[in-house]
Amino acid sequence: MRSSHRSFSSRPLDKALMERIGAMLKNLPFPPFSGNVRFDLVDAAGHFDGAPRRLGTYGVIRGARCFIVGAVRKAPRAMEDFGYLMEAVILGLTDLGLGTCWLGGTFYRSEFARSIGATDEEVVPAITPVGYPAANRGITDRIIRWSAGSKKRRAMEELFFVSGFSRPAEKADIKPHAEALDAVRMAPSASNLQPWRLVLEENNGIVHFFLVRSRGYDRIIRAVDLQRIDMGIAMCHFEMSKRDTAAPGRWDERPPCFSGLSEKTEYIASWVPE
Ligand SMILES: Cc1cc2nc3c(=O)[nH]c(=O)nc-3n(C[C@H](O)[C@H](O)[C@H](O)COP(=O)(O)O)c2cc1C
């Protein structure tokens, strides 16, 4: 059901809903690498002198007054943890019938960082507006969706492999993980680049997550690695789907020795069934 919304109706969030969101932000699960992540619900009107509600996002977001702003303490794997938890927040908000949009680039980072009192040890990798989606998508939203190809996703054979990168997964290989892999495919990613590649081990249910970077993309924003955030998002979708289908497991560091690995494929983590 989730898709990015950049135009919002003027209907405000009522107090009870704001409290539910606040409670959700305080009761998030542990992220896979146990990073230090926190989120806050921020009323943009209070932070931009009530004036230009469009200002804080370069005009990308229209009509939203509230934002969820997240900060994470700088550390290895902080971006994956942030992506994982913020996507849990976004799916929770979707469940409440609210519209959201991951913003990792088009927002005034320092102003939003100030709005939650981020310290020098923290970084604000991304934010999302939250509110009721407008009845129609605005022109900016439509242009961004068109240029990112937001409706489409990569084919299964491009994303999922068996026992190494030389064998694209076929339907029969995918069967034990069908829902979880579908959930990964549907996940949002920066510029819709979908940098995740998953390698399934045969017979034991282990799934290895790799990042294949899009050229030049790691240099766009210095302090924030958007494609590592994407990896955290994929892990969130995978784990939630596994939990939904009562297939428990955990994240572990088990870098495999496969053929076809290169400096382009960065190992992130493995899902190990229990
Ligand atoms: C980490 C991350 C950063 C993003 N940053 C922006 C952004 O700065 N501005 C924007 O308009 N959309 C941004 N997006 C939204 C993506 O363009 C969008 O998720 C993708 O095109 C897929 O479309 P969908 O979310 O509607 O499925 C970002 C998404 C992710 C996951």
The ligand as a Tripos MOL2 file, in Angstrom:
@<TRIPOS>MOLECULE
LIG
   31    33     1     0     0
SMALL
NO_CHARGES

@<TRIPOS>ATOM
      1 C1         16.8510    6.7750    1.4050 C.3       1 LIG1
      2 C2         15.8640    7.4690    0.4880 C.ar      1 LIG1
      3 C3         16.0360    8.8140    0.1800 C.ar      1 LIG1
      4 C4         15.1060    9.4680   -0.6360 C.ar      1 LIG1
      5 N1         15.2760   10.8150   -0.8630 N.ar      1 LIG1
      6 C5         14.3340   11.4860   -1.5750 C.ar      1 LIG1
      7 C6         14.4520   12.8990   -1.7240 C.ar      1 LIG1
      8 O1         15.3830   13.5350   -1.2350 O.2       1 LIG1
      9 N2         13.4650   13.5460   -2.4280 N.ar      1 LIG1
     10 C7         12.4040   12.8780   -2.9720 C.ar      1 LIG1
     11 O2         11.5590   13.5230   -3.5780 O.2       1 LIG1
     12 N3         12.2800   11.5090   -2.8480 N.ar      1 LIG1
     13 C8         13.2080   10.8110   -2.1680 C.ar      1 LIG1
     14 N4         13.0700    9.4390   -1.9810 N.ar      1 LIG1
     15 C9         11.8990    8.7270   -2.5160 C.3       1 LIG1
     16 C10        12.2210    7.8100   -3.7070 C.3       1 LIG1
     17 O3         12.4020    8.5590   -4.8880 O.3       1 LIG1
     18 C11        11.0700    6.7810   -3.8730 C.3       1 LIG1
     19 O4         10.9990    5.9930   -2.7150 O.3       1 LIG1
     20 C12        11.2740    5.8720   -5.0840 C.3       1 LIG1
     21 O5         11.2250    6.6190   -6.2720 O.3       1 LIG1
     22 C13        10.1830    4.7710   -5.1480 C.3       1 LIG1
     23 O6          8.8900    5.3300   -5.1850 O.3       1 LIG1
     24 P1          7.7880    4.9490   -4.0730 P.3       1 LIG1
     25 O7          8.3530    5.3610   -2.7330 O.co2     1 LIG1
     26 O8          6.5690    5.7480   -4.4430 O.co2     1 LIG1
     27 O9          7.5590    3.4650   -4.1430 O.co2     1 LIG1
     28 C14        14.0080    8.7620   -1.1880 C.ar      1 LIG1
     29 C15        13.8500    7.3930   -0.8870 C.ar      1 LIG1
     30 C16        14.7520    6.7640   -0.0530 C.ar      1 LIG1
     31 C17        14.5330    5.3280    0.3010 C.3       1 LIG1
@<TRIPOS>BOND
     1     1     2 1
     2     2     3 ar
     3     2    30 ar
     4     3     4 ar
     5     4     5 ar
     6     4    28 ar
     7     5     6 ar
     8     6     7 ar
     9     6    13 1
    10     7     8 2
    11     7     9 ar
    12     9    10 ar
    13    10    11 2
    14    10    12 ar
    15    12    13 ar
    16    13    14 ar
    17    14    15 1
    18    14    28 ar
    19    15    16 1
    20    16    17 1
    21    16    18 1
    22    18    19 1
    23    18    20 1
    24    20    21 1
    25    20    22 1
    26    22    23 1
    27    23    24 1
    28    24    25 2
    29    24    26 1
    30    24    27 1
    31    28    29 ar
    32    29    30 ar
    33    30    31 1
@<TRIPOS>SUBSTRUCTURE
     1 LIG1         1 GROUP 0 **** ****
